[in-house]
Amino acid sequence: MYIDVGGHFDVKKVYHEGFERPVIDAEEQGIVNFFRRGWFSKEAFRCDGEVTYLDKGVRKKAFRIYGHWNDTV
């Protein structure tokens, strides 16, 4: 038995100043998608995502990430 990670996760930049309530920066954000393996898939542990930023009210892609979440570099 094992745990098969799947779904998407939102990554947000948060500022902490002392013990006050944290402030979320809406300018930059990231989304990471984890894909379930399935019974016959060869792409086990695959994930991808992108980091975006806000430019004059329009969300633009800064860069894309991809790979396998269990790899080491």
ZANULUM-418644 format. One record per residue: residue in three letters; residue number from 0; chain; x, y, z of N, C-alpha, C in turn. Coordinates in Angstrom, 2 decimals, padded with zeros to 5 digits, m for minus. Example, Ala and Ser with C-alpha at 12.3 -4.5 7.8 and 13.67 -1.06 7.14 Angstrom:
2
  bavo  doro  gudo      n.u      n.v      n.w     ca.u     ca.v     ca.w      c.u      c.v      c.w
   ALA     0     A   013.19  m005.69   007.80   012.30  m004.50   007.80   013.20  m003.30   007.80
   SER     1     A   012.85  m002.25   007.08   013.67  m001.06   007.14   012.90   000.03   007.87
end
This chain:
73
  bavo  doro  gudo      n.u      n.v      n.w     ca.u     ca.v     ca.w      c.u      c.v      c.w
   MET     0     A   000.83  m001.19   000.00   000.00   000.00   000.00   000.88   001.25   000.00
   TYR     1     A   000.42   002.28  m000.64   001.13   003.55  m000.68   000.11   004.67  m000.86
   ILE     2     A   000.56   005.88  m000.70  m000.30   007.04  m000.90  m000.01   007.60  m002.29
   ASP     3     A  m001.05   007.77  m003.08  m000.91   008.34  m004.42  m001.34   009.81  m004.36
   VAL     4     A  m000.38   010.70  m004.47  m000.66   012.13  m004.38  m001.32   012.60  m005.67
   GLY     5     A  m002.40   013.37  m005.55  m003.07   013.89  m006.73  m003.83   015.16  m006.41
   GLY     6     A  m004.02   015.99  m007.42  m004.74   017.24  m007.24  m003.85   018.43  m007.52
   HIS     7     A  m004.37   019.63  m007.23  m003.56   020.82  m007.46  m003.43   021.60  m006.15
   PHE     8     A  m002.33   022.30  m006.03  m002.03   023.08  m004.84  m001.69   024.50  m005.24
   ASP     9     A  m002.25   025.45  m004.53  m001.96   026.87  m004.75  m000.82   027.28  m003.84
   VAL    10     A   000.16   027.97  m004.40   001.31   028.47  m003.64   001.23   029.99  m003.66
   LYS    11     A   001.21   030.60  m002.48   001.08   032.05  m002.40   002.19   032.63  m001.53
   LYS    12     A   002.63   033.81  m001.91   003.64   034.53  m001.14   002.94   035.24   000.01
   VAL    13     A   003.44   035.03   001.24   002.82   035.61   002.42   003.87   036.40   003.19
   TYR    14     A   003.50   037.59   003.64   004.38   038.42   004.45   003.94   038.36   005.91
   HIS    15     A   004.88   038.15   006.81   004.59   038.16   008.24   005.34   039.33   008.86
   GLU    16     A   004.63   040.13   009.60   005.27   041.24   010.30   004.96   041.07   011.79
   GLY    17     A   005.92   040.58   012.53   005.68   040.34   013.94   004.66   039.23   014.12
   PHE    18     A   003.72   039.44   015.04   002.68   038.45   015.28   001.34   038.89   014.73
   GLU    19     A   001.34   039.90   013.88   000.10   040.34   013.26  m000.38   039.32   012.24
   ARG    20     A  m001.57   039.56   011.75  m002.13   038.67   010.74  m001.30   038.74   009.46
   PRO    21     A  m000.99   037.60   008.83  m000.18   037.62   007.60  m000.90   038.29   006.44
   VAL    22     A  m000.12   038.91   005.56  m000.66   039.58   004.38  m000.30   038.75   003.15
   ILE    23     A  m001.31   038.37   002.34  m001.07   037.58   001.13  m000.81   038.52  m000.03
   ASP    24     A   000.29   038.28  m000.74   000.65   039.08  m001.91  m000.05   038.50  m003.13
   ALA    25     A  m000.98   039.26  m003.72  m001.74   038.79  m004.88  m000.97   038.95  m006.19
   GLU    26     A   000.19   039.62  m006.14   000.97   039.87  m007.35   001.55   038.58  m007.93
   GLU    27     A   002.12   037.73  m007.07   002.76   036.50  m007.54   002.05   035.31  m006.93
   GLN    28     A   001.87   034.27  m007.75   001.29   033.04  m007.24   001.73   031.87  m008.09
   GLY    29     A   001.62   030.69  m007.54   001.99   029.49  m008.26   000.93   028.42  m008.09
   ILE    30     A   000.85   027.54  m009.04  m000.05   026.39  m008.98   000.77   025.16  m009.35
   VAL    31     A   000.69   024.12  m008.52   001.39   022.87  m008.79   000.33   021.78  m008.91
   ASN    32     A   000.38   021.02  m010.00  m000.55   019.92  m010.26   000.18   018.60  m010.06
   PHE    33     A  m000.39   017.73  m009.23   000.15   016.39  m009.02  m000.79   015.41  m009.71
   PHE    34     A  m000.23   014.51  m010.51  m001.02   013.57  m011.30  m001.00   012.19  m010.65
   ARG    35     A  m002.16   011.58  m010.58  m002.26   010.22  m010.05  m001.70   009.23  m011.06
   ARG    36     A  m001.11   008.19  m010.56  m000.44   007.23  m011.42  m001.42   006.37  m012.22
   GLY    37     A  m002.43   005.83  m011.61  m003.33   004.91  m012.31  m002.71   003.51  m012.36
   TRP    38     A  m003.42   002.58  m012.96  m002.96   001.19  m012.97  m001.89   000.92  m014.03
   PHE    39     A  m001.98   001.53  m015.19  m001.07   001.18  m016.28  m000.23   002.36  m016.75
   SER    40     A  m000.17   003.42  m015.99   000.56   004.61  m016.40   002.06   004.45  m016.14
   LYS    41     A   002.87   004.97  m017.05   004.31   004.94  m016.88   004.83   006.24  m016.27
   GLU    42     A   003.93   007.18  m016.03   004.34   008.48  m015.53   004.02   008.61  m014.04
   ALA    43     A   004.56   007.73  m013.24   004.33   007.79  m011.80   005.02   009.01  m011.20
   PHE    44     A   004.41   009.60  m010.21   004.96   010.71  m009.44   005.14   011.99  m010.26
   ARG    45     A   004.41   012.16  m011.35   004.57   013.32  m012.22   003.87   014.55  m011.62
   CYS    46     A   004.49   015.70  m011.80   003.89   016.96  m011.38   004.32   018.06  m012.35
   ASP    47     A   003.51   019.11  m012.44   003.88   020.29  m013.22   003.17   021.49  m012.63
   GLY    48     A   003.55   022.65  m013.07   002.93   023.86  m012.55   003.48   025.09  m013.24
   GLU    49     A   003.02   026.23  m012.76   003.50   027.49  m013.31   003.45   028.57  m012.24
   VAL    50     A   004.32   029.53  m012.39   004.36   030.70  m011.52   003.94   031.88  m012.37
   THR    51     A   002.98   032.66  m011.86   002.46   033.81  m012.60   002.61   035.08  m011.78
   TYR    52     A   002.55   036.20  m012.46   002.59   037.50  m011.80   001.57   038.43  m012.44
   LEU    53     A   001.21   039.47  m011.73   000.22   040.42  m012.20   000.93   041.61  m012.82
   ASP    54     A   000.60   041.93  m014.09   001.21   043.05  m014.79   000.10   043.93  m015.36
   LYS    55     A  m000.12   045.07  m014.72  m001.16   046.03  m015.15  m002.53   045.37  m015.26
   GLY    56     A  m002.87   044.55  m014.26  m004.18   043.89  m014.23  m004.29   042.62  m015.04
   VAL    57     A  m003.23   042.24  m015.74  m003.24   041.02  m016.56  m002.27   040.01  m015.95
   ARG    58     A  m002.74   038.78  m015.72  m001.88   037.74  m015.16  m001.02   037.14  m016.26
   LYS    59     A   000.31   037.16  m016.06   001.26   036.64  m017.04   002.09   035.53  m016.43
   LYS    60     A   002.51   034.59  m017.28   003.30   033.45  m016.82   004.77   033.84  m016.71
   ALA    61     A   005.35   033.62  m015.54   006.77   033.90  m015.32   007.62   032.71  m015.76
   PHE    62     A   007.26   031.53  m015.31   007.94   030.32  m015.76   007.10   029.09  m015.43
   ARG    63     A   007.47   027.97  m016.04   006.77   026.70  m015.88   007.71   025.71  m015.21
   ILE    64     A   007.16   024.89  m014.33   007.95   023.86  m013.68   007.33   022.49  m014.00
   TYR    65     A   008.15   021.45  m014.04   007.65   020.12  m014.32   008.69   019.10  m013.87
   GLY    66     A   008.25   017.87  m013.71   009.15   016.81  m013.31   008.41   015.75  m012.51
   HIS    67     A   009.16   015.10  m011.63   008.61   014.07  m010.76   008.88   014.47  m009.31
   TRP    68     A   007.84   014.39  m008.46   007.99   014.91  m007.11   008.87   014.05  m006.24
   ASN    69     A   009.26   012.86  m006.67   010.14   012.02  m005.86   011.58   012.01  m006.35
   ASP    70     A   011.91   012.82  m007.37   013.28   012.91  m007.88   014.15   013.75  m006.95
   THR    71     A   015.44   013.48  m006.96   016.40   014.31  m006.24   017.36   014.91  m007.24
   VAL    72     A   017.86   016.07  m006.94   018.77   016.75  m007.86   020.14   016.84  m007.23
end
